[in-house]
Amino acid sequence: MSEQDAAEESTTSDDGDADVDNDDATVDVDNDDTTVDVEDAPDGVDVDDIALDDIAGDDDLAERIAESDPEEIARELAALRSQNETLQSAVKELETEAEELEEKLKRKQAEFQNYKKRMKKRRETEKQRATEDLVTRVLDVRDNLERALEQDEDTDIRGGVESTLRQLDDVLDAENVAVIDPDPGEDVDPSVHQVLANVESDEEPGAIADVHRPGYEMADKVLREAQVTVAEE
């Protein structure tokens, strides 16, 4: 048997498996379960029985691997492994970044909802203040109408004044305005009553003797205190 025949016999076995041997590396290609076993790989290449299940059954690829230099295969596999690890690391970083962006989006949405609520409350407050200012100016007009009714009981315009007063009261009622008009004998409430003076009165000492000017409140807020006199103690 010649040296060439011996080499061919050593390269191809009876069962169709291809074996390539040299002093530095061994590549075993099994058609049924294709694997690459690299021994004594170059420095820096760590390859241990790398399975090639994805290419099992691909005769052309298996033949190319069998005919390739074992050291080159080892380097390629090591490079692919390193590339795979790099891609996996990049995927994890992207997933982390996506989670962070999602959390930021949720916070921004919550901040925007809170902003809308604050702006709505602010508009309502400004509207209420504007209404309060208008109502406060109108109260003096109402007081003058009441005084006109008290002084001119027989005047020809009394009916018109009473009608105007009723219309004004309807407007004030629509704005949730209530009159603070205590009866004589009631206790003084400093939160809604302004004491002008202590006077002689048949009422109990310290009680309200008379109302000098009514007060007004709007939505539970005092716009103007009622001015009262108090019975001397």
Sequence and secondary structure as in RCSB ss.txt:
>XXXX:A:sequence
MSEQDAAEESTTSDDGDADVDNDDATVDVDNDDTTVDVEDAPDGVDVDDIALDDIAGDDDLAERIAESDPEEIAR
ELAALRSQNETLQSAVKELETEAEELEEKLKRKQAEFQNYKKRMKKRRETEKQRATEDLVTRVLDVRDNLERALE
QDEDTDIRGGVESTLRQLDDVLDAENVAVIDPDPGEDVDPSVHQVLANVESDEEPGAIADVHRPGYEMADKVLRE
AQVTVAEE
>XXXX:A:secstr
  HHHHHHHHHB TTS EEEE SS EEEE SSS EE   S  TT    SEE GGGTT HHHHHHHHHS HHHHHH
HHHHHHHHHHHHHHHHHHHHHHHHHHHHHHHHHHHHHHHHHHHHHHHHHHHHHHHHHHHHHHHHHHHHHHHHHHH
H TT TTHHHHHHHHHHHHHHHHHTTEEEE   TT    TTTEEEEEEE  SS TTSEEEEEE EEEETTEEEE 
EEEEEE  
